[in-house]
Amino acid sequence: MRKIGIAEILTFLALFAGIFGLALFTTKHLPGGLALGDFRGVALVAASVLLFYLYAFVVYRLFMFFMPLREGEIAEKSREEFSYHVYLLFYLILFYPLMRSGAMPVPLMRLIYLALGARLGANTYSSGIMLDPPFIEIGCNSIVGQYALLVPHVIEGRRLAHYRIHIGNNVTIGAHAVVLSGVSIGDNAIVATGAVVPKGTRIGPDEVWGGVPARRLRSGQALE
């Protein structure tokens, strides 16, 4: 695993300080000016946290706009490695606690994943964890089951890369399943509970896959 450098840490800390300052300034000049009675302290803290995360999403998206991560291998000492390490700090410090807590309602998590760059079709929800949301595309009417894990990145020793996960319409990813980088899943397919889908696997429409590592249990023709 590659070490995060001091330049990346300082860049993140500068962005973090800006987010924190904006949240405090806005809280002071908006809800801070309201007559909130006995609940003033609680309301101001809640408003500060909400504003902090709203600004965090905006600053994160702006950073990714100017320093985008592209699909594929990330060379050492490259501009993309710098961008990735700052991106990683955003997740380690700010976003993973939201994603991993399990406390957020599933409809709210959909909005959070969209804010982080995931592409989710209508009526698609995740009660699992989608790492690296910018590299995840899911069609309409699909569900990622509880504690399932989508992992678009590859970290193998010094190797670092991202390969997009494509999931179609009406797909079910079972609870505790793991889908690794570069996987493509066709419409109406099912990944069984606890399955581990290896990197680069292609699952066809209507197929059912399960096991560790996952293999095809039923084909589309068998389901007709």
MOFENKA-V91538 format. One record per backbone hydrogen bond with DSSP energy under -0.5 kcal/mol. NH is the residue of the N-H (numbers start at 1). CO is the residue of the C=O. Records with the same first field share a line. If there is no record, write none. Layout:
NH=CO ; CO
This chain:
9=5
10=6
11=7
12=8
13=9
14=10
15=11
16=12
17=13
18=14
19=15
20=16
21=17
22=18
23=19
24=20
25=21
26=22
27=23
28=24
29=25
30=26
32=27
33=30
34=31
36=34
39=36
40=37
43=39
44=40
45=41
46=42
47=43
48=44
49=45
50=46
51=47
52=48
53=49
54=50
55=51
56=52
57=53
58=54
59=55
60=56
61=57
62=58
63=59
64=60
65=61
66=62
67=63
72=162
74=160
75=73
78=75
82=78
83=79
84=80
85=81
86=82
87=83
88=84
89=85
90=86
91=87
92=88
93=89
94=90
95=90
96=91
98=95
99=95
100=96
101=97
102=98
109=105
110=106
111=107
112=108
113=109
114=110
115=111
116=112
117=114
118=113
119=136
120=118
121=138 ; 139
124=121
125=142
127=144
129=148
131=129 ; 150
135=132
136=133
137=165
138=119
139=167 ; 168
141=122
143=171
144=125
145=143 ; 173
147=127
148=145
149=177
150=129
151=149 ; 179
152=131 ; 150
154=161
156=159
159=156
161=154
162=72
163=152
165=135
166=164 ; 183
167=137 ; 165
168=185
170=140
171=168
172=189
173=143 ; 171
174=172 ; 191
176=146
177=174
178=195
179=149
180=178 ; 197
181=151
182=163
183=180
184=201
185=166
186=203
188=169
189=186
190=207
191=172
192=190 ; 209
194=175
195=192
196=211
197=178 ; 195
198=196
200=181
201=198
203=184 ; 201
204=202
206=187
207=204
208=218
209=190
210=215
213=196
214=196
215=210
217=208
218=208
223=219 ; 220
224=220 ; 221
